[in-house]
Amino acid sequence: MEDDFVEMNNEEYASSFGLFNPKNNNLHKEAFKKAWDTRNFEIDKFWQRSMFFWGFIALIFTGYFKVVTGKSYNITKGMYLDFYLILLGIIFSVAWLLIIKGSKRWQENWEKHIDYLEDKITGPLYKTIFYKGKNYYSVSGINQILAWVVLVTWCFLLIQYLFCNCKIFNFIFDYISNNFNVFVLLCLPFIGTVICIIVMLIIGQSFGGVLNNKKGGHRAFYIKKYN
């Protein structure tokens, strides 16, 4: 995908949006307005996505604790429902973490456009901050930390499960041969979870980081090429 884009220097960027051409002043203003609107749209979507994943993860947690504390736990344990719910929680937590990173990346993209476009319209308003010398906190950063906490919690639950059921993983080949159904019901979902996370980490990227590594690794705008 990176081959579809070519780097723009500051002059090319300014020319594309009419920053130094009075005849294209409307283009400049419309681009600035669109950058603001899309930035706000990304922030709204960020919270909507977070609420979506919070809801699903809370539902999985509720289901997990109902399974492990319910009166029919001996039955559900034999069906490995607690194990499946842990794996599902890990998948949703990883997806939530990656979506937080993706949402933040596109929010920063439009904020960078605002930085470039605002000077001749509002002055350096967005780039200028009032600072009291106190610590400021990132809302998206704290949300990302919470996602890590949830993911680590699920991982601890998985470790606990494996520790309590370690006999299943001893002499695995003999066990598979003697208990093929258990292997299918227990090990394959675990392997599937690992594969699912790897796929999200690799295929789920919009860009692979190649753009920012060109020409000494500096950050710049890139524009899509059309033949």
Secondary structure, 3 states (H helix, E strand, C coil): CHHHEEEECHHHHHHHCCCCCHHHHHHHHHHHHHHHHHHHHHHHHHHHHHHHHHHHHHHHHHHHHHHHHCCCHHHHHHCCHHHHHHHHHHHHHHHHHHHHHHHHHHHHHHHHHHHHHCCCCCCCCCCCCCCCCCCCCCHHHHHHHHHHHHHHHHHHHHHHHHHHCHHHHCCHHHHHHHCHHHHHHHHHHHHHHHHHHHHHHHHCCCCCCCHHHCHHHCCCEEEECCC
